Each structure stands twice: as structure tokens, then as C-alpha cells.
Amino acid sequence: MSGPDQESRTHLADRPGCDEDLRAEAWVAWRDDLIADGRSVDDAMYWLDVAFVQPCPEDT
């Protein structure tokens, strides 16, 4: 398997919950791709907000 190790992937996945500006920028880029592909933006936004983004580990 190539790519970051598990610790690095976990750190990267935590970042959107810790950095609101980063999360907003990622959403804009992803939203544009979803729209271009004709996919549901509402379902993706729900997934991002509820299922993916967790509270910042430093806040828990």
C-alpha cells in the first residue's frame, strides 16, 4: 500500500474538524466536482457534516 501511514491519515482526517477555513475550502472544491458529476450536494454535505467531520481532538 502506498500513501501516508495510519497515524498520518488520522491526523489529516481530523484537520477539517479543527480548521473551519480548511473545511470550507475542501467543501467548495468537492461541491464543484459533485455538481459537475450531477451528484447530490445535499447528501454529500450531510455526510461531511455528520459522518466524517468529528470534533477536534484537542476540544474533546
Summary of the structure (lengths in Angstrom):
residues: 60
radius of gyration: 13.0
end to end distance: 31.5
largest distance: 36.9
contacts: 124
relative contact order: 0.16
helix: 77%
strand: 0%
